[in-house]
């Protein structure tokens, strides 16, 4: 087996999120900068026509106030795109809905939710569609603000079920009726929270934040993750019975249900020298931090990608192959094609996203994956 790059799509901002449409003919990505100024890209797959648009243009607003796109999700009709956003310096941003026609987007709704934190505001960093609702996950210092469950307006309501969630890295897993995400936290945004007795800003809890579907977010609870400082990626299994998490120091755990969620450690914490990337400061992740995970179609294999640019191909509980991305930069998201042994990785290069790209790659000799 081997992995080869197929093509790359340059983007003018740091790409934080990528996914495929439900039939695999389109790839959708989004991003921006620390200060906002976000945008979206839609490309035909295999790479053909590419559409790029800024949030400012799509929203008909001033560029200086346009948010960064932190997560995208497409509904099962391929006609509705939901995007989570943050505004300048990782402050709260609304959830945006767009109609997708061909390779172009049209803004159709803006959704805003209230939060409970009396000191700060949540920073939305991911979105999924589930049971006619939009679930947004946030970096936040208050456990009750980890999730927002929003209802799309009737005027734009489509068949709001997503591309199978195991194929994309939405930073949220919904398994056995429970919404799950990492507890957040970023030393890059460090600030003392006297009410929590902690320095790691945006950290709602150690381990996982969990909320039963249909429950009030105020009853969000924490699930410990042994020997893992921070969960940085999560992905549900294709059968909906379990999920996988990745950690700040390269930990990988598979979770199964036995009256409660039980982790099984597949990879212990590890270290690797950080690549020197001009314009990038290593403040949020280590080189081995798992920043995305997804399953490779129906092959039974799955992928993880770390911030140092290494993609790991897993079969069952074993890592079968490791591939270093040829594009300089640090990955932020990964997604798999629904039908082919292809995947896309969003790669940030430079503080303001200069020379960033979304790379499309494929696993060769895919007949051996089944």
QUILINVEN-V344925 format. One record per helix or strand of 3 or more residues. SS is the DSSP state (alpha for helix, beta for strand). FROM is the first residue (numbers start at 1). LEN is the number of residues. If there is no record, write none. Layout:
<<SS/FROM/LEN> <SS/FROM/LEN>>
This chain:
<<beta/2/10> <beta/14/7> <beta/26/8> <beta/36/9> <beta/50/5> <alpha/55/5> <alpha/63/3> <beta/68/8> <beta/80/8> <beta/95/7> <beta/104/8> <beta/123/8> <beta/133/7> <alpha/143/3> <beta/147/4> <alpha/165/3> <beta/173/3> <beta/178/9> <alpha/187/3> <beta/201/12> <alpha/217/3> <beta/221/3> <beta/231/6> <beta/243/5> <beta/252/6> <beta/261/7> <beta/290/6> <beta/301/6> <beta/310/6> <beta/318/7> <beta/330/7> <beta/342/7> <beta/356/9> <alpha/366/3>>
